[in-house]
């Protein structure tokens, strides 16, 4: 079966759209003087799927540097993760705080 000329032309017409990748945001965990190191490790494993070793390393950066990056996500995901960590921390009696900001490229 052969396509008509019109069908040939339609089949050959390809529309290309440039798809922009979404902006990325980093989730930052901030140090405080009250949250235990064990709780920080727990949060990193629970909300950011970090291994015990990764969580320990990030926890030490938070402790020594005052803050550390927990992960990089689209804006909506970063915002949701920061919100969930803050809400969960408060519910457990900890002042642990996460924020998010555009990635520094």
N, C-alpha and C positions, 0 to 999 in steps of 0.2 A: 504494500500500500504506500503510495507516495503522497506527501503533503502538498497542498496547493501552494502557490507562490506566497499568498498572504500568510499561511501557516508557517512557511519557511522563514519569512521575515520576522514573525512574532517569536518564533523559537530562537532566533539569533539575537534578538534584542535583550540585552542584559543590563539591568540597572544596578549600579554599584553605589552603595551608601557608605560613607566613611563613619565608622562607629568609634566614638571616643570612649576611652576607658574611664571609669569613674575615678574621681579624686580619692586618694588614700589618706587615711588619718591614723595616727598612732595613739594607742591608749597608754597613758602614763599613770603609774602608781606613785603616790606621794608618801614620804616618811612622816610618822608622828611619834610621839614619845610614849604611847600607850598600847598600841596594837602589838601583840606578840609575834615573834618571828614565825612560830608554828602556824599561826592563823594566816599570815601572809602567804606562806607556802601552800596552805590548804586552798586559799582563794585562787592562787595562780594555777593550781592543778584543776580545781573545779570549774573555773570560768574561762581559762585560757588553754586548757589541755596540755599543760607543761608536764614534763617528766619531773620526778623528784629532784634530779640533779639540776635541770633547767630552772625549776622553781627556786631552789636554794641559791643558785647563782644570781637570779634576778632579785631575790630578797636581800642578798648582801649588797647589791648595787643600790637598792632603795635605801638601805640602812646607812651606807657609807656616803653616797652621793646626794641623798635627799629625795631622789626620784629615779625611776627607771621605766623604760618602755616594756610593756607587757605583750604587745602585738600590734600588727598593722592591718587595717580593715577599711572597708568603704565607710562613709560617714555614718550611715544608718546603723551599721553593725557596731562601730566604735562607740557611738552614742548609747546604744542599748547595753553593751557590755559595761561601760562606765556606770550607767544607771543601776544595773543589776548588782554590780559589786558594791556600790555605795549603799544601796537598800539592804542587801544581805549583811554587810558589815554592821550597819546600825541595828539590825534586828538581833545580832549576836553581841551587841554591846561594845563594838569597836568603832573608833573614829576613822578607820582606814578610808582613804579617799583616792578615787581614780578620776582622771579627766581625760579629754581627748583633744587633739590639735592636728592641723594639717601636717603631713609629713614634710620634713625639711629635705628637699631633694637637691 
